[in-house]
Amino acid sequence: MIKFENNSNKIIKELGNEIINALEEASGELEAEVKRNTKVKTGKTKQSWQHTVDKQKYVAYVGSNYENAIWEEFGTGIYALNGNGRKDVPWHYMDESGQWHSTKGKKPRRAFKKAYLRLKPLIKKFFKERLKDL
């Protein structure tokens, strides 16, 4: 007599755990690379990058809640990536230390995109390697 043992729940749980671990490691690597690519003046933008993993949805997020991260990534003024920056240049602003500046905008540095493009093949390879035995 052949006895059938259903291990599908164990397999699904193990697969889920591996995916979560892989997402955590991949998003942590991406966060670190973005930080390495980020220009440092005060360090606020660099330190604002974070990653998180939604374990229920199997999704990882890497981002910043600091407004300057958007400006660094996409540029401002006449340098805005999509041409949607301010056209009334130059404009003047006061920095956090109370100093006034005049600018036509900020050129995009693309810290996130550069990190993503550099790590994308490595992350794909990492997932394939991590999940190949499951």
Residue pairs with C-beta under 8 A, 6 or more apart in sequence:
11 134
14 134
15 131
15 134
16 58
18 130
18 131
18 134
19 58
19 131
20 53
20 55
20 58
21 130
22 126
22 127
22 130
22 131
23 53
23 58
23 59
23 60
24 51
24 53
24 60
25 126
26 60
26 119
26 123
26 126
26 127
27 51
27 52
27 53
27 60
27 61
27 62
28 51
29 119
29 122
29 123
30 51
30 62
30 115
30 116
30 119
30 123
31 49
31 50
31 51
31 62
33 115
33 118
33 119
34 49
34 62
34 111
34 112
34 115
35 46
35 47
35 49
36 115
37 109
37 110
37 111
37 112
37 114
37 115
38 45
38 46
38 49
38 69
38 72
38 109
38 111
39 45
39 46
39 72
39 109
39 111
40 46
42 96
44 66
44 68
45 64
45 66
45 68
45 69
45 72
48 64
48 65
48 66
48 68
48 69
49 62
49 63
49 64
49 69
50 62
50 63
50 64
51 60
51 61
51 62
52 60
52 61
53 59
53 60
53 61
54 60
54 61
62 112
63 69
64 70
71 106
72 106
72 108
72 109
72 111
73 108
73 109
73 110
73 111
73 112
73 113
74 80
74 81
74 82
74 108
75 81
75 85
75 105
75 106
75 107
75 108
76 85
76 86
76 103
76 105
76 106
77 85
77 86
77 89
77 91
77 103
77 104
77 105
77 106
78 85
78 86
78 87
78 89
78 104
78 105
79 85
79 104
79 105
79 106
79 107
79 108
80 86
80 105
80 108
81 108
85 105
86 105
89 103
89 104
89 105
90 102
90 103
90 104
91 102
91 103
92 100
92 101
92 102
92 103
93 100
93 101
93 103
94 100
94 101
95 101
